[in-house]
Amino acid sequence: MQGLFDRALWGALVLAGACGSGNTDTPPPAAGSGGAGGTGGSGSYSGGSGGNAAKGGVGGQGGQMGAGARSGSNAAGSGGGSASAGRCFAKPLFSSQMAWNQRVDTKPKDAQSDTIIAALQGRGWGNGGIMQIDFSIDVLCADATTPRREFEPNGDFYEGECDEEAVPVPSGGHLEGESGYQCTGDGDCHLIVIAEDTNKLYEQWRVNIDGADYQGGCLAVWQLDRNYDAALRGEQCTSADAAGLPITPLLFDADEVAAGAIEHAVRFALPNMHIRKNTYVRPATHATGAASAGADGVPYGARLRLRADYPLDSLPNEAARVLARALQRYGMILADGGNIALMGQDDRSTTAKWDDLLAPRDLDDLKPRDFELVEAGERFTWTGDCVLED
């Protein structure tokens, strides 16, 4: 997830920008046919992603329904309130007014673009400098029958910045990179749930649920039908991501790619030493002291856009071209610290599957020099003085 505060915990993390078991220089392995997923997380606490989650253990896929409806009728587990085997939502999420849903292909280039891109070209994306794709974060579906569970805040919950609300926990669901709700691999272990009955999005990191024991880190609850202002949940405030952004609307999924269009910006991450210290730009609301780059570092919230003249035909398959086209039109927003650059959604809840579409290294050819920084506006200094909005 994120490098949040300069607490004692950070002494061991900042230099590497990573510390978890998923921090390797090899690409995440392809999804298997059953069993547990990879052990790493996708953010700067855990240091990059582990393997793709295996796809076993869910119910059979149902036929697709209309936009915003479930695409599968079977469910993992038994009884009401179980995890859906299909999507309960359609992307893009939130209204078209939100920044991540707006195209930036005609926006001007930032005045610092050349300096920042040159520095990033020298540093690389992370994991050996190669652009890779992580597929470990999933989005679960809940309804009115799903049990809402209280959690005990752990050391990764920040009073005054995180929400304390009962979370819908579907039976048969799982955390990021895990086969169930136990955080066995010391990764980011995000729990992400959309509650259909209330139109709320619950995003929480560092979750561990073992029977009746539910411990969790920072929880951000988002209202999907709300048009948030520029401060989102609050100026200087974090979320389940370091930049203070919602995670889910920036994840691209296999159904979007199979349909031929991603109509929103994409979430991406960089190692902490590549991110500008204590600095963010819109649409972010938060930065970190764990980031350590100077004025040529990429600030949280920065939106990188693939050059319009990039030869898409040189990419290995149509799925890679769909993703690259989205990077030209909507760009990618720096949302977190980590060693795997791009974030796609786990395919356990989609009809299309990544094995048939896109591999973790299909965008290897994209270098930092192929991007430019979209005009970012004011640079905000993170002070830690979060003021949550009502």
C-alpha positions in Angstrom: 0.0 0.0 0.0 1.5 3.2 1.1 4.3 5.0 2.9 2.2 7.1 5.3 3.9 8.6 8.3 7.4 8.8 9.5 6.8 6.5 12.4 9.4 4.1 13.9 8.1 1.4 11.5 9.5 3.3 8.6 13.2 3.1 9.5 13.5 -0.3 7.8 11.3 0.4 4.9 12.3 3.7 3.3 15.6 2.9 1.8 14.3 0.1 -0.3 10.8 1.5 -0.7 9.8 -2.1 0.0 10.0 -4.8 2.5 7.5 -7.6 1.8 8.0 -11.1 0.5 6.8 -10.1 -3.0 9.8 -7.8 -3.5 11.7 -9.6 -6.3 13.1 -8.7 -9.7 11.2 -11.3 -11.5 7.7 -10.9 -13.0 4.7 -12.2 -11.1 3.9 -15.8 -12.3 0.8 -16.4 -14.3 -2.4 -17.4 -12.6 -2.9 -21.0 -11.8 -5.9 -23.2 -11.9 -6.5 -23.4 -8.2 -5.0 -22.8 -4.8 -3.6 -19.7 -3.2 -2.3 -16.6 -4.9 1.0 -14.9 -4.6 2.3 -13.7 -1.2 3.4 -10.2 -2.0 1.4 -7.0 -1.9 1.3 -4.2 -4.4 2.4 -1.2 -2.3 5.3 0.4 -0.7 4.9 -1.3 2.7 5.1 -4.7 1.1 7.3 -3.8 -1.8 5.6 -4.9 -4.9 3.2 -7.6 -5.9 3.4 -11.3 -5.5 2.1 -13.8 -8.0 -1.3 -13.6 -9.6 -4.0 -15.1 -7.5 -5.1 -18.5 -8.7 -8.6 -18.7 -10.1 -9.8 -21.9 -8.3 -12.4 -21.9 -5.6 -15.2 -19.7 -7.2 -18.5 -20.8 -8.5 -19.2 -21.2 -12.2 -19.5 -18.1 -14.3 -23.0 -16.9 -15.3 -23.9 -15.1 -18.5 -23.4 -11.3 -18.6 -26.3 -9.0 -17.7 -26.8 -5.3 -18.3 -24.3 -2.7 -17.1 -24.1 -2.4 -13.4 -25.7 -5.8 -12.8 -24.1 -9.1 -11.7 -22.5 -11.0 -14.6 -22.5 -14.3 -12.8 -25.3 -16.0 -10.9 -23.2 -18.5 -8.9 -21.2 -17.7 -5.8 -18.3 -18.9 -3.9 -19.2 -20.4 -0.5 -22.7 -21.0 0.6 -25.6 -19.1 2.0 -26.7 -15.5 1.5 -24.2 -12.7 1.3 -21.5 -14.8 -0.4 -18.9 -13.4 -2.8 -20.2 -13.0 -6.3 -18.7 -14.9 -9.2 -19.4 -12.0 -11.4 -19.1 -8.2 -11.3 -21.8 -6.3 -9.4 -20.7 -3.0 -11.0 -19.7 -1.5 -14.3 -16.7 0.7 -15.0 -16.0 3.6 -15.0 -17.0 4.1 -11.4 -18.2 7.4 -9.9 -19.4 10.2 -12.2 -17.8 11.4 -15.4 -16.9 14.6 -13.4 -14.3 12.8 -11.4 -10.7 13.4 -12.6 -9.8 9.8 -13.3 -12.8 9.5 -15.7 -11.8 12.5 -17.8 -9.6 12.2 -20.9 -6.3 14.0 -20.9 -5.1 13.4 -24.5 -5.6 17.1 -25.4 -4.3 18.5 -22.1 -1.1 20.5 -22.1 2.2 19.0 -21.0 3.5 20.1 -17.6 6.4 22.5 -17.5 8.4 20.1 -15.5 7.6 17.1 -17.7 11.0 16.9 -19.5 12.9 17.0 -16.2 10.8 14.5 -14.4 10.6 12.1 -17.3 14.4 12.2 -17.9 15.0 11.4 -14.2 12.5 8.6 -14.3 14.1 7.2 -17.4 17.3 6.9 -15.5 15.6 5.3 -12.6 13.2 3.0 -14.3 9.8 1.7 -13.3 11.0 -0.6 -10.5 11.6 -4.3 -10.5 14.7 -3.9 -12.8 13.2 -0.9 -14.5 10.7 -2.9 -16.5 7.0 -2.0 -16.8 5.1 -5.0 -15.4 1.4 -5.6 -14.5 0.0 -6.9 -11.3 -3.3 -8.8 -11.2 -3.7 -9.5 -7.5 -6.3 -6.9 -6.2 -9.9 -8.1 -6.5 -13.2 -6.3 -5.9 -15.9 -8.2 -4.0 -19.6 -7.7 -4.2 -22.0 -7.5 -1.2 -25.7 -7.0 -0.8 -28.2 -6.3 2.0 -27.8 -9.9 3.3 -24.0 -9.7 3.6 -22.9 -9.6 7.2 -21.4 -6.3 8.3 -18.5 -6.8 10.6 -16.8 -4.5 13.1 -13.0 -4.6 13.1 -10.2 -3.9 15.6 -7.9 -1.2 14.2 -4.3 -2.4 14.0 -1.1 -0.4 13.8 -1.8 0.6 10.2 -5.0 2.5 11.1 -4.6 6.2 11.5 -7.0 8.0 13.8 -8.5 11.0 12.3 -7.8 9.9 8.7 -9.4 6.5 8.4 -13.1 5.5 8.7 -14.4 3.3 11.5 -17.5 1.6 10.1 -18.7 -2.0 10.0 -17.5 -3.6 6.7 -19.5 -6.0 4.6 -17.5 -9.3 4.4 -18.9 -11.7 1.8 -18.5 -15.4 2.6 -16.1 -17.1 0.2 -14.2 -13.9 -0.5 -10.5 -13.1 -0.3 -7.9 -10.4 0.3 -5.5 -9.1 -2.3 -3.1 -11.9 -3.2 -4.7 -14.4 -0.9 -7.1 -17.4 -1.3 -9.1 -16.3 1.8 -9.3 -13.6 4.4 -6.1 -14.4 6.3 -3.1 -12.2 5.4 -0.6 -15.1 5.3 2.0 -13.5 3.1 2.6 -10.2 4.9 1.5 -8.2 1.8 -0.8 -5.2 1.6 -3.8 -7.6 1.9 -6.4 -5.1 0.7 -10.0 -5.9 1.3 -12.2 -4.2 -1.3 -16.0 -4.6 -1.3 -18.8 -2.8 -3.2 -22.1 -2.8 -1.3 -24.9 -2.8 -3.9 -27.6 -1.9 -1.4 -25.9 1.3 -0.2 -23.8 2.1 -3.2 -20.7 2.3 -1.0 -17.2 1.2 -1.8 -15.2 -0.1 1.1 -11.4 -0.2 0.7 -9.2 -1.3 3.6 -5.5 -2.4 3.7 -3.6 -4.7 6.0 -6.6 -6.8 6.8 -6.5 -10.1 8.6 -9.7 -12.0 9.4 -9.3 -15.3 11.3 -12.6 -16.6 12.4 -14.2 -14.0 14.8 -11.0 -12.0 14.9 -11.0 -9.2 12.3 -8.1 -6.7 12.4 -7.6 -4.0 9.8 -5.6 -1.0 8.9 -6.8 2.2 7.3 -10.4 2.0 5.9 -11.7 4.4 3.4 -15.5 4.3 2.7 -16.5 6.0 -0.6 -20.0 6.9 -1.7 -20.2 5.9 -5.4 -23.0 8.3 -6.3 -21.3 11.3 -4.7 -19.5 14.0 -6.8 -16.5 14.6 -4.5 -14.7 18.0 -4.7 -11.0 18.3 -5.3 -10.2 17.4 -1.6 -12.0 14.0 -2.0 -12.2 12.6 1.6 -10.2 15.5 3.0 -7.2 17.6 2.3 -3.9 16.1 3.5 -5.8 12.8 4.2 -4.8 9.3 3.1 -7.1 6.4 2.1 -6.3 2.8 1.6 -3.7 4.2 -0.9 -0.8 6.6 -0.2 -2.2 9.3 -2.6 -5.5 9.4 -0.8 -7.3 8.2 -3.9 -9.9 5.4 -4.3 -8.2 2.2 -5.7 -11.1 0.5 -7.5 -11.9 3.1 -10.2 -8.3 3.0 -11.3 -8.1 -0.8 -11.7 -8.6 -2.1 -15.2 -10.2 -5.5 -15.5 -10.3 -8.4 -18.0 -13.9 -7.6 -19.1 -13.0 -4.1 -20.0 -10.0 -5.2 -21.9 -11.9 -8.0 -23.7 -14.6 -5.4 -24.7 -11.9 -3.3 -26.3 -11.9 -0.1 -24.2 -10.7 1.2 -20.8 -12.5 4.5 -20.2 -10.7 5.7 -17.1 -7.2 6.4 -15.8 -5.0 3.5 -14.6 -3.5 3.1 -11.2 0.3 2.9 -11.1 3.1 2.7 -8.5 6.8 3.5 -8.2 9.4 2.7 -5.7 9.6 5.3 -2.9 13.0 6.5 -4.0 11.4 7.6 -7.3 8.6 9.6 -5.7 9.0 13.2 -4.7 9.1 13.5 -0.9 6.1 15.1 0.9 4.6 16.4 -2.4 1.3 15.7 -4.2 -0.7 17.2 -7.0 -4.4 16.8 -7.9 -6.2 14.5 -8.0 -4.2 13.2 -4.9 -4.8 14.6 -1.4 -1.9 13.0 0.4 1.9 12.3 0.1 4.4 10.6 2.3 7.7 11.2 4.0 8.7 7.7 3.0 9.1 9.0 -0.5 12.7 10.2 -0.9 13.2 11.7 -4.4 13.9 15.4 -4.8 12.5 18.0 -7.2 12.9 15.7 -10.2 10.8 12.9 -8.5 7.3 12.1 -9.5 4.8 13.6 -7.1 1.8 11.6 -5.8 -1.2 12.2 -8.1 1.0 12.9 -11.1 -0.7 11.7 -14.4 1.6 10.3 -17.0 0.3 10.0 -20.5 1.7 7.7 -23.2 2.9 9.8 -26.2 0.3 10.1 -29.0 2.8 9.0 -31.6 3.8 5.7 -29.8 3.5 2.9 -32.3 0.7 0.7 -30.8 1.1 -1.8 -33.6 4.5 -2.8 -32.1 2.8 -4.2 -29.0 2.4 -8.0 -28.9 -1.4 -8.3 -28.8 -4.7 -6.4 -29.0 -5.1 -6.5 -25.2 -1.8 -4.7 -24.8 -3.0 -2.2 -27.4 -6.3 -1.6 -25.5 -4.3 -0.8 -22.4 -1.8 1.4 -24.2 -4.6 3.3 -25.9 -6.1 4.0 -22.4 -2.7 5.3 -21.3 -2.8 7.7 -24.3 -6.3 8.9 -23.6 -6.7 8.8 -19.8 -3.2 8.3 -18.6 -2.0 6.6 -15.4 -2.0 8.2 -12.0 0.7 7.7 -9.4 -1.4 6.3 -6.5 1.0 4.3 -4.3 4.6 3.1 -3.7 5.7 -0.3 -5.0 7.8 -2.2 -7.5 5.1 -3.3 -10.0 4.0 -0.4 -12.1 0.5 -1.2 -13.4 -2.5 -2.6 -11.6 -5.1 -4.8 -13.2 -7.9 -6.4 -11.3 -7.9 -10.1 -10.3 -10.1 -12.0 -12.7 -11.9 -14.3 -10.2 -14.9 -12.0 -10.5 -14.8 -11.3 -14.3 -16.1 -13.3 -17.2 -13.0 -12.8 -19.3 -9.7 -14.2 -17.9 -6.2 -12.7 -18.1 -4.7 -16.0 -19.3 -6.6 -15.5 -22.6 -5.7 -11.8 -22.9 -2.7 -10.2 -21.2 0.5 -11.3 -19.5 2.4 -9.5 -16.8 5.2 -8.4 -19.2 3.2 -7.5 -22.3 4.0 -3.8 -21.9 7.8 -4.4 -21.3 8.6 -2.2 -24.3 7.1 1.0 -22.7 9.8 3.1 -21.2 9.5 6.3 -19.1 10.7 8.2 -22.1 7.6 7.2 -24.0 5.5 9.2 -21.5 4.9 12.8 -20.6 3.6 14.5 -17.5 0.2 16.1 -18.0 -0.1 19.6 -16.6 -0.3 19.0 -12.9 -1.1 22.4 -11.4 -0.3 23.3 -7.8 2.3 21.3 -5.9 1.0 20.6 -2.4 3.3 20.0 0.5 2.1 17.2 2.8 2.1 18.3 6.4 0.1 15.5 8.0 -2.7 17.8 9.1 -5.6 15.8 7.7 -9.1 17.4 7.8 -11.7 14.8 6.8 -14.7 16.2 4.9 -18.2 15.5 6.0 
